[in-house]
Amino acid sequence: MVNIKEILFHPIVFVLCLTLSNIFMTFAWYGHLKNFADRPWWIAVIVSWAIAFFEYLLQVPGNRIGHMFFNLGQLKIIQEVITLSVFIPFSILYMNEPFKLNYLWAGLCLLGAVYFMFRS
């Protein structure tokens, strides 16, 4: 018999929640630069806050689930890896920015950070 609690409180659910949360966050932080560039800044703020609401609906439970398996430093570095993994495709595919080797170097630095956060 499948235990729903084991499914909901699983590290994969944590990563999924933070990934979806980060997609909302990235649009809230940067989407207005493309979609609301010709509007007053306060309209962009209101729209960004509305998007950020959905980010928090995923981020808070995601971090609570993640904290069952990881310490705070590990949670943070996982979040940073997810952030870069979401930001790069967003900047290239949505914002039409060119790919830069700096993304690769930043990713390699994050791999080093992951190593240090997860080593015994």
C-alpha atoms as an extended CHARMM CRD file, in Angstrom:
* protein
*
       120  EXT
         1         1  MET       CA              0.0000000000        0.0000000000        0.0000000000  PROA      1               0.0000000000
         2         2  VAL       CA              1.3380000000        3.4360000000       -0.9290000000  PROA      2               0.0000000000
         3         3  ASN       CA              1.7760000000        5.7860000000        2.0140000000  PROA      3               0.0000000000
         4         4  ILE       CA              0.8380000000        9.3020000000        0.8650000000  PROA      4               0.0000000000
         5         5  LYS       CA              2.8560000000       10.8380000000        3.7110000000  PROA      5               0.0000000000
         6         6  GLU       CA              6.0270000000        9.1340000000        2.4420000000  PROA      6               0.0000000000
         7         7  ILE       CA              5.3770000000       10.5360000000       -1.0300000000  PROA      7               0.0000000000
         8         8  LEU       CA              4.6220000000       14.1060000000        0.1070000000  PROA      8               0.0000000000
         9         9  PHE       CA              7.5380000000       14.3030000000        2.5270000000  PROA      9               0.0000000000
        10        10  HSD       CA             10.2780000000       13.1930000000        0.1510000000  PROA      10              0.0000000000
        11        11  PRO       CA             13.4240000000       15.0270000000       -0.9970000000  PROA      11              0.0000000000
        12        12  ILE       CA             12.1920000000       14.9430000000       -4.6080000000  PROA      12              0.0000000000
        13        13  VAL       CA              9.0530000000       16.8600000000       -3.5820000000  PROA      13              0.0000000000
        14        14  PHE       CA             11.3150000000       19.4280000000       -1.9160000000  PROA      14              0.0000000000
        15        15  VAL       CA             13.3330000000       19.9130000000       -5.1160000000  PROA      15              0.0000000000
        16        16  LEU       CA             10.1660000000       20.0570000000       -7.2340000000  PROA      16              0.0000000000
        17        17  CYS       CA              8.5850000000       22.6810000000       -4.9410000000  PROA      17              0.0000000000
        18        18  LEU       CA             11.7350000000       24.8160000000       -4.9670000000  PROA      18              0.0000000000
        19        19  THR       CA             12.0820000000       24.5210000000       -8.7430000000  PROA      19              0.0000000000
        20        20  LEU       CA              8.5040000000       25.6280000000       -9.3570000000  PROA      20              0.0000000000
        21        21  SER       CA              8.8920000000       28.3330000000       -6.7130000000  PROA      21              0.0000000000
        22        22  ASN       CA             12.0310000000       29.5600000000       -8.4340000000  PROA      22              0.0000000000
        23        23  ILE       CA             10.2590000000       29.7910000000      -11.7840000000  PROA      23              0.0000000000
        24        24  PHE       CA              7.6970000000       32.1110000000      -10.1880000000  PROA      24              0.0000000000
        25        25  MET       CA             10.4600000000       34.0370000000       -8.4120000000  PROA      25              0.0000000000
        26        26  THR       CA             12.4460000000       34.5390000000      -11.6040000000  PROA      26              0.0000000000
        27        27  PHE       CA              9.3980000000       35.8980000000      -13.4270000000  PROA      27              0.0000000000
        28        28  ALA       CA              8.5690000000       38.1410000000      -10.4590000000  PROA      28              0.0000000000
        29        29  TRP       CA             12.1170000000       39.5160000000      -10.2990000000  PROA      29              0.0000000000
        30        30  TYR       CA             12.9380000000       39.8460000000      -13.9810000000  PROA      30              0.0000000000
        31        31  GLY       CA              9.8370000000       39.2760000000      -16.1450000000  PROA      31              0.0000000000
        32        32  HSD       CA              8.7030000000       42.8820000000      -15.7120000000  PROA      32              0.0000000000
        33        33  LEU       CA             11.8580000000       44.0350000000      -17.5130000000  PROA      33              0.0000000000
        34        34  LYS       CA             10.3920000000       42.5670000000      -20.6920000000  PROA      34              0.0000000000
        35        35  ASN       CA              6.6370000000       42.6870000000      -20.1060000000  PROA      35              0.0000000000
        36        36  PHE       CA              6.1870000000       45.9720000000      -18.2560000000  PROA      36              0.0000000000
        37        37  ALA       CA              9.1160000000       48.0760000000      -19.4580000000  PROA      37              0.0000000000
        38        38  ASP       CA              6.7260000000       50.6750000000      -20.8630000000  PROA      38              0.0000000000
        39        39  ARG       CA              4.5410000000       50.8280000000      -17.7400000000  PROA      39              0.0000000000
        40        40  PRO       CA              5.0770000000       52.7610000000      -14.4940000000  PROA      40              0.0000000000
        41        41  TRP       CA              7.2940000000       50.9730000000      -11.9600000000  PROA      41              0.0000000000
        42        42  TRP       CA              4.4870000000       50.6540000000       -9.4130000000  PROA      42              0.0000000000
        43        43  ILE       CA              2.4530000000       48.4990000000      -11.8150000000  PROA      43              0.0000000000
        44        44  ALA       CA              5.4560000000       46.1870000000      -12.1630000000  PROA      44              0.0000000000
        45        45  VAL       CA              5.6970000000       46.0580000000       -8.3640000000  PROA      45              0.0000000000
        46        46  ILE       CA              2.0620000000       45.0260000000       -7.9570000000  PROA      46              0.0000000000
        47        47  VAL       CA              2.3270000000       42.3530000000      -10.6610000000  PROA      47              0.0000000000
        48        48  SER       CA              5.6210000000       41.0950000000       -9.2080000000  PROA      48              0.0000000000
        49        49  TRP       CA              4.1120000000       40.8670000000       -5.7200000000  PROA      49              0.0000000000
        50        50  ALA       CA              1.1710000000       38.9060000000       -7.1130000000  PROA      50              0.0000000000
        51        51  ILE       CA              3.5600000000       36.4560000000       -8.7930000000  PROA      51              0.0000000000
        52        52  ALA       CA              5.7200000000       36.2520000000       -5.6630000000  PROA      52              0.0000000000
        53        53  PHE       CA              2.6750000000       35.1510000000       -3.6610000000  PROA      53              0.0000000000
        54        54  PHE       CA              2.6330000000       31.8980000000       -5.6480000000  PROA      54              0.0000000000
        55        55  GLU       CA              6.3770000000       31.5730000000       -5.1820000000  PROA      55              0.0000000000
        56        56  TYR       CA              5.9320000000       31.6010000000       -1.4100000000  PROA      56              0.0000000000
        57        57  LEU       CA              3.0650000000       29.1040000000       -1.5680000000  PROA      57              0.0000000000
        58        58  LEU       CA              5.6080000000       26.6210000000       -2.9500000000  PROA      58              0.0000000000
        59        59  GLN       CA              8.8250000000       27.7970000000       -1.2790000000  PROA      59              0.0000000000
        60        60  VAL       CA              7.6830000000       27.6840000000        2.3460000000  PROA      60              0.0000000000
        61        61  PRO       CA              6.3290000000       24.1140000000        2.3210000000  PROA      61              0.0000000000
        62        62  GLY       CA              9.2070000000       23.0400000000        0.0740000000  PROA      62              0.0000000000
        63        63  ASN       CA             11.8010000000       24.2750000000        2.5520000000  PROA      63              0.0000000000
        64        64  ARG       CA              9.9280000000       22.6820000000        5.4530000000  PROA      64              0.0000000000
        65        65  ILE       CA              9.9940000000       19.3480000000        3.6460000000  PROA      65              0.0000000000
        66        66  GLY       CA             13.6310000000       19.8290000000        2.6840000000  PROA      66              0.0000000000
        67        67  HSD       CA             14.6280000000       20.6350000000        6.2660000000  PROA      67              0.0000000000
        68        68  MET       CA             13.5250000000       17.1300000000        7.2360000000  PROA      68              0.0000000000
        69        69  PHE       CA             16.4230000000       15.7810000000        5.1320000000  PROA      69              0.0000000000
        70        70  PHE       CA             19.0010000000       18.5640000000        4.8660000000  PROA      70              0.0000000000
        71        71  ASN       CA             20.5830000000       21.1420000000        7.1500000000  PROA      71              0.0000000000
        72        72  LEU       CA             20.1720000000       24.8660000000        6.5380000000  PROA      72              0.0000000000
        73        73  GLY       CA             23.4320000000       25.2760000000        4.5890000000  PROA      73              0.0000000000
        74        74  GLN       CA             22.5250000000       22.3600000000        2.3450000000  PROA      74              0.0000000000
        75        75  LEU       CA             19.0530000000       23.8050000000        1.7650000000  PROA      75              0.0000000000
        76        76  LYS       CA             20.6120000000       27.1030000000        0.7200000000  PROA      76              0.0000000000
        77        77  ILE       CA             23.1170000000       25.6270000000       -1.7030000000  PROA      77              0.0000000000
        78        78  ILE       CA             20.4300000000       23.4140000000       -3.2900000000  PROA      78              0.0000000000
        79        79  GLN       CA             18.3260000000       26.5520000000       -3.7330000000  PROA      79              0.0000000000
        80        80  GLU       CA             21.2550000000       28.3420000000       -5.3970000000  PROA      80              0.0000000000
        81        81  VAL       CA             21.7940000000       25.4630000000       -7.8310000000  PROA      81              0.0000000000
        82        82  ILE       CA             18.0840000000       25.4810000000       -8.6630000000  PROA      82              0.0000000000
        83        83  THR       CA             18.1730000000       29.2700000000       -9.0930000000  PROA      83              0.0000000000
        84        84  LEU       CA             20.9830000000       29.1040000000      -11.6400000000  PROA      84              0.0000000000
        85        85  SER       CA             19.3320000000       26.1210000000      -13.3800000000  PROA      85              0.0000000000
        86        86  VAL       CA             16.1290000000       28.1450000000      -13.7980000000  PROA      86              0.0000000000
        87        87  PHE       CA             17.7590000000       31.5150000000      -14.4990000000  PROA      87              0.0000000000
        88        88  ILE       CA             19.9730000000       30.4320000000      -17.4000000000  PROA      88              0.0000000000
        89        89  PRO       CA             17.1500000000       29.0200000000      -19.5740000000  PROA      89              0.0000000000
        90        90  PHE       CA             14.9330000000       31.9700000000      -18.5660000000  PROA      90              0.0000000000
        91        91  SER       CA             17.5250000000       34.5290000000      -19.6110000000  PROA      91              0.0000000000
        92        92  ILE       CA             18.2880000000       32.7760000000      -22.9030000000  PROA      92              0.0000000000
        93        93  LEU       CA             14.8500000000       31.5330000000      -23.9670000000  PROA      93              0.0000000000
        94        94  TYR       CA             12.5320000000       34.1480000000      -22.4910000000  PROA      94              0.0000000000
        95        95  MET       CA             14.6310000000       37.2950000000      -22.2440000000  PROA      95              0.0000000000
        96        96  ASN       CA             16.5850000000       36.5440000000      -25.4550000000  PROA      96              0.0000000000
        97        97  GLU       CA             19.9480000000       37.1250000000      -23.7810000000  PROA      97              0.0000000000
        98        98  PRO       CA             22.9500000000       35.4080000000      -25.3770000000  PROA      98              0.0000000000
        99        99  PHE       CA             24.5390000000       32.4200000000      -23.6610000000  PROA      99              0.0000000000
       100       100  LYS       CA             27.6910000000       33.4160000000      -21.8250000000  PROA      100             0.0000000000
       101       101  LEU       CA             30.5610000000       31.2760000000      -20.6280000000  PROA      101             0.0000000000
       102       102  ASN       CA             30.1420000000       33.0150000000      -17.2750000000  PROA      102             0.0000000000
       103       103  TYR       CA             27.1080000000       30.7620000000      -16.7180000000  PROA      103             0.0000000000
       104       104  LEU       CA             29.3460000000       27.7270000000      -17.0820000000  PROA      104             0.0000000000
       105       105  TRP       CA             31.9560000000       29.1120000000      -14.7000000000  PROA      105             0.0000000000
       106       106  ALA       CA             29.2820000000       30.0550000000      -12.1610000000  PROA      106             0.0000000000
       107       107  GLY       CA             27.8660000000       26.5280000000      -12.4250000000  PROA      107             0.0000000000
       108       108  LEU       CA             31.2970000000       25.0300000000      -11.7920000000  PROA      108             0.0000000000
       109       109  CYS       CA             31.7350000000       27.2570000000       -8.7380000000  PROA      109             0.0000000000
       110       110  LEU       CA             28.3560000000       26.0800000000       -7.4680000000  PROA      110             0.0000000000
       111       111  LEU       CA             29.4320000000       22.4630000000       -7.9190000000  PROA      111             0.0000000000
       112       112  GLY       CA             32.3610000000       23.2360000000       -5.6540000000  PROA      112             0.0000000000
       113       113  ALA       CA             29.9940000000       24.8200000000       -3.1330000000  PROA      113             0.0000000000
       114       114  VAL       CA             27.7720000000       21.7230000000       -3.2820000000  PROA      114             0.0000000000
       115       115  TYR       CA             30.7880000000       19.5490000000       -2.5820000000  PROA      115             0.0000000000
       116       116  PHE       CA             31.7690000000       21.5450000000        0.4960000000  PROA      116             0.0000000000
       117       117  MET       CA             28.2140000000       21.7050000000        1.8620000000  PROA      117             0.0000000000
       118       118  PHE       CA             27.6040000000       17.9680000000        1.4700000000  PROA      118             0.0000000000
       119       119  ARG       CA             30.9700000000       16.4760000000        2.3800000000  PROA      119             0.0000000000
       120       120  SER       CA             30.9920000000       14.5970000000        5.6450000000  PROA      120             0.0000000000
